[in-house]
Amino acid sequence: MNYRPFQPITSQHKTVTGLGLLSIYLVVSIIIAFIAPHADFASLCINILASVAIIGGLLGLLIYVARQQDWPLPSFLEVLQVPEHMRDQNWRLLALSLVAIAMPLLIIFTRSVLFHQ
C-alpha cells in the first residue's frame, strides 16, 4: 500500500484552485451564452447572466445531493467544503439552488413571449 503523510491544503492552494474554478465557470457561461440565440447586446448580457445563474444553481444542487447522501465532494470542489457548524440548512440550499435555475429561465421565457423573438 502507498501511505502518504497527511498534507493540509494551504491557503494559497485553495486560492489558486478557487480562481481556477471561477475562471472555468465564467468561460463555460460565456460560451453557453454565445451559443444561445440573441438579437442584440442586451439579450447577450441576459443570456450570460442566466447561464452563470443556472450553472451556479446546478452546482448548489450537486452540493445538496452530496450532503444528503454523505458523499465526499469531488476533489475539484474541495474549496467549497464548509465546516458543519457554518453550513446553511439543507432546505435553504435546495430552495436557493432551484430558484437560481428557475428565475433566469422564467426571465428568458418571458422576454421571448413579450418580444416574440
MOVEN-V991476 format. One record per residue. N is the residue number from 1. RES is the residue in one letter. PHI is phi as a letter, one per 30 degrees, with the letter a starting at -180 (999 if undefined). Layout:
# MOVEN-V991476
n=N res=RES phi=PHI
n=N res=RES phi=PHI
This chain:
# MOVEN-V991476
n=1 res=M phi=999
n=2 res=N phi=c
n=3 res=Y phi=c
n=4 res=R phi=c
n=5 res=P phi=d
n=6 res=F phi=d
n=7 res=Q phi=c
n=8 res=P phi=d
n=9 res=I phi=d
n=10 res=T phi=d
n=11 res=S phi=d
n=12 res=Q phi=d
n=13 res=H phi=d
n=14 res=K phi=d
n=15 res=T phi=d
n=16 res=V phi=d
n=17 res=T phi=d
n=18 res=G phi=d
n=19 res=L phi=d
n=20 res=G phi=d
n=21 res=L phi=d
n=22 res=L phi=d
n=23 res=S phi=d
n=24 res=I phi=d
n=25 res=Y phi=e
n=26 res=L phi=d
n=27 res=V phi=d
n=28 res=V phi=d
n=29 res=S phi=d
n=30 res=I phi=d
n=31 res=I phi=d
n=32 res=I phi=d
n=33 res=A phi=d
n=34 res=F phi=d
n=35 res=I phi=d
n=36 res=A phi=d
n=37 res=P phi=d
n=38 res=H phi=b
n=39 res=A phi=c
n=40 res=D phi=b
n=41 res=F phi=d
n=42 res=A phi=d
n=43 res=S phi=d
n=44 res=L phi=d
n=45 res=C phi=d
n=46 res=I phi=d
n=47 res=N phi=d
n=48 res=I phi=d
n=49 res=L phi=d
n=50 res=A phi=d
n=51 res=S phi=d
n=52 res=V phi=d
n=53 res=A phi=d
n=54 res=I phi=d
n=55 res=I phi=d
n=56 res=G phi=d
n=57 res=G phi=d
n=58 res=L phi=d
n=59 res=L phi=d
n=60 res=G phi=d
n=61 res=L phi=d
n=62 res=L phi=d
n=63 res=I phi=d
n=64 res=Y phi=d
n=65 res=V phi=d
n=66 res=A phi=d
n=67 res=R phi=d
n=68 res=Q phi=d
n=69 res=Q phi=c
n=70 res=D phi=h
n=71 res=W phi=d
n=72 res=P phi=d
n=73 res=L phi=d
n=74 res=P phi=e
n=75 res=S phi=d
n=76 res=F phi=d
n=77 res=L phi=c
n=78 res=E phi=e
n=79 res=V phi=d
n=80 res=L phi=d
n=81 res=Q phi=d
n=82 res=V phi=c
n=83 res=P phi=e
n=84 res=E phi=e
n=85 res=H phi=d
n=86 res=M phi=c
n=87 res=R phi=d
n=88 res=D phi=d
n=89 res=Q phi=d
n=90 res=N phi=d
n=91 res=W phi=d
n=92 res=R phi=d
n=93 res=L phi=d
n=94 res=L phi=d
n=95 res=A phi=d
n=96 res=L phi=d
n=97 res=S phi=d
n=98 res=L phi=d
n=99 res=V phi=d
n=100 res=A phi=d
n=101 res=I phi=d
n=102 res=A phi=d
n=103 res=M phi=d
n=104 res=P phi=d
n=105 res=L phi=d
n=106 res=L phi=d
n=107 res=I phi=d
n=108 res=I phi=d
n=109 res=F phi=d
n=110 res=T phi=d
n=111 res=R phi=d
n=112 res=S phi=d
n=113 res=V phi=d
n=114 res=L phi=d
n=115 res=F phi=c
n=116 res=H phi=h
n=117 res=Q phi=c
